[in-house]
Amino acid sequence: MTSQEFLVQLVGAPLYKKFPCASKDLNTVARSIRVHEHRFDLYCPLCDKDSTWKLIVSDETSLRHKLEKASVGPISPGHFNGGASTTLWYGKFQLITQCSRDPSHLATYYFDTGKLPNESTSKHKHGISEKDVTSEAPQQALERSFITKVGQTPSLFDFQKTVLGSLSIGLSKEQANDFVRAIQTHSHGYHVASCVYLRRVFESMLDAAKAQHIAEHELTSWEDYDAGKTSQKIQLLKQYLPKFLVDHPHLYTLLSLGVHELSEQQCAEEFENLRTAIDIIIREQISNANDMKRKVEISTLLSKSINQRKNGK
């Protein structure tokens, strides 16, 4: 993974998600993202448009980097030939990024580094010391290293809420609220809760389709539906549901696993796929509704034209 790809993952990640730095020098990894020179694409919540962003590197940080590059090759992580010792780049640090559309639009990200817990490092709970990185077995220590985002402003939800505008016309007020809460809880690190809200959106779609079927057939109850499993209910309702939902009934199974069995970390790993699946279903629902509306409009216009022509108008 390039430093560009890693930086984009970091800024777009939910809080407290750990990014392991396996078999790499953590100091080098931290330095590469703190002096990153290339622009990256990201929505700007202040412009309310897609934009490109660049990292603002302070003069002090830039000078430190130039001095290190001018040094003779490294003899160990964080140290260079000739006895010149660099300041450590890992630990707590922040990145400030700037929108290319409006230089006054800034986003600040806060990071920390640490060790993934295991038997030999359980006593080190508050990060990686210089001794850890420069020990006699550096690779073993570095395989347990990670970087995590601990804060940002504007919030991750502010960057993600752009998806909601185009979807709102396909959601009821309750569905829209649940979809928003799913993104909010995920952005704040409550990933199991995000699965709860996404599952509620899914279930509400089934409820709406059931209500439509009951109304069309003038039923007072529907025992076959009420007694069925979710996969069976989807088959009974397939004429009212988006095809993507009908083709992927196991989506509900995965959402339920997130609610009842998966850990916070596992739910975090699954969230983007789950959110995107719900996004696809909503967009298909909107498309179907627009197609039906257009068909009704054209049907009405055709009937009107036929009547007019028959009457010689």
C-alpha positions in Angstrom: 0.0 0.0 0.0 1.3 3.4 -0.9 1.5 6.3 1.6 -1.2 8.0 -0.5 -3.6 5.0 -0.1 -2.7 4.7 3.6 -3.4 8.3 4.3 -6.8 8.2 2.5 -7.7 5.1 4.6 -6.7 6.9 7.8 -8.6 10.1 7.3 -11.7 8.1 6.1 -11.6 5.6 9.0 -13.9 5.6 12.0 -12.4 6.6 15.3 -10.2 4.1 17.1 -9.9 1.7 14.2 -6.4 0.2 14.4 -4.1 0.1 11.3 -1.3 -2.4 11.9 2.1 -1.6 10.6 3.3 -5.2 10.1 7.0 -5.7 9.5 7.6 -2.0 8.9 9.4 0.7 10.7 6.6 2.6 12.5 8.7 5.7 12.6 9.0 5.6 8.8 5.3 5.0 8.3 4.4 7.9 10.6 6.9 10.2 8.9 5.6 9.3 5.4 2.0 10.4 6.2 3.1 13.5 8.1 5.1 14.9 5.2 2.8 13.6 2.4 3.0 15.9 -0.7 0.3 14.6 -3.0 -3.4 15.7 -3.2 -6.2 13.3 -2.5 -9.9 13.4 -3.4 -12.5 13.9 -0.6 -15.9 15.5 -0.2 -15.8 18.9 1.5 -18.7 19.4 4.0 -18.0 23.2 4.0 -18.2 23.5 0.2 -20.8 20.8 0.0 -19.0 19.5 -3.1 -16.4 16.9 -4.0 -12.9 18.4 -3.8 -9.2 17.7 -3.6 -7.2 18.1 -0.4 -3.6 18.6 0.5 -1.7 18.2 3.7 -0.4 21.4 5.4 3.1 20.6 6.5 4.7 23.1 8.9 8.1 24.6 8.2 9.5 22.8 11.3 8.2 19.4 10.1 9.5 20.0 6.6 12.9 21.0 7.9 13.1 17.9 10.0 12.3 15.8 7.0 14.9 17.5 4.8 17.6 17.0 7.5 16.8 13.3 7.7 16.9 12.9 3.9 20.3 14.6 3.8 21.7 12.2 6.4 23.6 9.1 5.5 21.5 5.9 5.4 19.8 4.7 8.6 21.6 2.3 11.0 18.5 1.6 13.0 14.9 2.9 13.2 15.1 6.6 14.1 18.9 6.8 14.1 21.4 7.6 11.4 25.1 7.2 10.8 27.4 9.8 12.3 25.5 9.7 15.6 22.8 12.0 14.4 19.6 11.0 16.1 16.2 12.0 14.7 13.2 13.1 16.7 10.6 10.3 16.7 7.7 10.8 14.3 5.3 8.4 15.9 3.3 8.9 19.1 0.5 11.5 19.3 0.4 13.8 16.3 -2.1 15.7 14.2 -2.6 16.3 10.4 -4.2 19.5 9.0 -5.6 19.3 5.5 -6.8 22.1 3.2 -9.5 22.1 0.6 -8.4 23.2 -2.9 -11.7 24.9 -3.6 -11.4 27.2 -0.6 -8.1 27.5 1.4 -10.0 28.6 4.5 -11.7 25.1 4.6 -9.5 23.0 6.9 -9.9 19.5 8.4 -7.8 18.4 11.4 -7.1 14.8 12.2 -5.6 13.5 15.5 -3.7 10.2 15.7 -1.9 8.0 18.2 0.3 4.9 17.9 0.5 1.9 20.1 1.0 -1.9 20.3 -1.5 -4.6 19.6 -1.9 -6.5 22.8 -0.3 -9.9 23.4 1.4 -11.8 26.2 4.8 -10.2 25.8 3.5 -6.6 25.5 0.4 -6.5 27.7 2.2 -4.4 30.3 2.7 -1.6 27.6 -0.8 -0.2 27.3 0.1 3.4 26.6 2.0 3.4 23.3 5.4 2.5 21.9 8.5 3.8 23.6 11.8 4.6 21.8 13.3 1.5 23.4 10.6 -0.7 21.8 11.3 0.6 18.3 15.1 0.4 18.6 15.4 -2.9 20.5 17.5 -5.8 19.5 14.5 -7.5 17.8 12.8 -4.5 16.2 10.8 -6.4 13.6 9.0 -8.5 16.3 8.0 -5.3 18.1 7.0 -3.5 14.9 4.7 -6.3 13.9 2.6 -5.4 16.9 2.6 -1.6 16.1 -0.5 0.3 14.9 -1.7 3.8 14.1 -5.2 4.9 15.0 -7.3 8.0 14.5 -8.5 9.4 17.9 -10.3 12.5 16.7 -11.1 14.8 13.9 -12.9 18.0 13.0 -15.2 18.4 11.1 -16.5 15.0 12.1 -16.5 11.9 10.0 -20.3 12.1 9.8 -20.0 15.6 8.2 -17.8 14.1 5.5 -20.2 11.1 4.9 -23.6 12.9 5.1 -23.4 13.9 1.4 -24.8 10.4 0.6 -28.0 11.3 2.4 -29.2 14.1 0.2 -29.7 12.1 -2.9 -31.3 9.2 -1.0 -33.8 11.2 1.1 -36.5 11.1 -1.5 -36.5 7.3 -1.4 -36.8 7.0 2.4 -39.5 7.6 4.9 -38.6 10.0 7.7 -38.1 7.1 10.1 -35.9 5.3 7.6 -33.8 8.4 6.9 -33.3 9.0 10.6 -32.1 5.4 11.1 -29.8 5.6 8.1 -28.3 8.9 9.5 -27.9 7.3 13.0 -26.1 4.3 11.4 -23.5 6.6 9.8 -23.2 8.7 13.0 -22.7 5.8 15.4 -20.2 4.2 13.0 -18.2 7.5 12.7 -18.0 7.6 16.5 -16.8 4.1 16.9 -20.1 2.4 17.9 -20.1 -0.2 15.1 -22.5 -2.7 16.6 -25.1 0.1 17.0 -24.6 1.0 13.3 -25.6 -2.5 12.4 -28.8 -2.1 14.6 -29.8 1.0 12.6 -29.0 -0.5 9.2 -31.1 -3.6 10.1 -34.0 -1.3 11.1 -33.9 0.3 7.6 -33.9 -3.2 6.0 -36.8 -4.3 8.2 -38.8 -1.2 7.5 -38.6 -1.9 3.8 -40.2 -5.3 4.3 -42.9 -3.7 6.5 -43.7 -1.2 3.8 -43.9 -3.9 1.1 -46.1 -6.0 3.4 -48.5 -3.1 4.0 -48.7 -2.5 0.2 -49.6 -6.2 -0.4 -52.2 -6.2 2.3 -53.8 -3.0 1.0 -53.9 -4.2 -2.6 -55.5 -7.5 -1.6 -57.7 -6.0 1.1 -56.4 -8.4 3.8 -56.8 -8.0 7.5 -53.9 -10.3 8.3 -51.3 -12.5 6.5 -50.5 -15.6 8.5 -48.1 -17.2 5.9 -46.0 -14.0 6.0 -46.0 -13.6 9.8 -45.0 -17.3 10.3 -42.2 -17.3 7.8 -38.4 -16.7 8.2 -37.0 -13.5 6.8 -35.8 -15.2 3.6 -39.3 -16.6 3.0 -40.9 -13.2 3.7 -38.6 -11.7 1.0 -39.8 -14.2 -1.5 -43.4 -13.5 -0.7 -42.8 -9.8 -1.2 -40.4 -9.9 -4.1 -42.7 -8.2 -6.6 -42.7 -5.1 -4.3 -39.0 -5.1 -3.4 -35.8 -3.9 -5.2 -34.2 -6.8 -7.1 -30.9 -6.3 -5.3 -32.6 -7.0 -1.9 -34.4 -10.1 -3.3 -31.1 -11.4 -4.7 -29.3 -10.9 -1.5 -31.5 -12.1 1.4 -28.3 -13.1 3.3 -27.7 -9.4 3.9 -30.2 -9.6 6.7 -28.3 -12.5 8.2 -25.1 -10.5 8.2 -26.8 -7.5 9.8 -28.2 -9.8 12.5 -24.8 -11.2 13.1 -23.5 -7.7 13.6 -26.3 -7.0 16.1 -26.0 -10.2 18.1 -22.6 -11.9 17.6 -19.8 -9.8 15.9 -17.4 -7.7 17.9 -17.1 -3.9 17.5 -14.0 -4.5 15.3 -15.7 -7.1 13.1 -18.7 -4.8 12.7 -16.3 -1.9 11.7 -14.8 -4.1 9.0 -18.2 -5.0 7.6 -19.8 -1.6 7.8 -18.9 -0.1 4.5 -20.1 -3.2 2.6 -23.3 -3.2 4.6 -23.9 0.5 4.1 -23.2 0.3 0.4 -25.6 -2.6 0.0 -28.4 -0.6 1.7 -27.4 2.4 -0.4 -27.8 0.3 -3.6 -31.2 -1.0 -2.4 -32.5 2.6 -1.7 -31.2 3.9 -5.1 -33.0 1.0 -6.9 -36.1 1.7 -4.9 -35.9 5.4 -6.0 -35.3 4.4 -9.6 -38.3 2.0 -9.6 -40.5 4.7 -8.1 -39.3 7.2 -10.7 -39.9 4.7 -13.5 -43.4 4.0 -12.3 -44.2 7.7 -12.0 -42.9 8.3 -15.5 -45.0 5.4 -16.9 -48.2 6.8 -15.2 -47.4 10.3 -16.7 -46.8 8.9 -20.2 -49.9 6.7 -20.0 -52.0 9.7 -19.0 -50.6 11.8 -21.9 -51.1 9.0 -24.4 -54.8 8.5 -23.3 -55.3 12.3 -23.6 -53.8 12.3 -27.1 -55.9 9.4 -28.3 -59.1 11.0 -27.1 -58.2 14.3 -28.7 -57.4 12.7 -32.1 -60.6 10.6 -32.0 -62.6 13.8 -31.4 -60.7 15.5 -34.3 -58.9 18.0 -32.2 
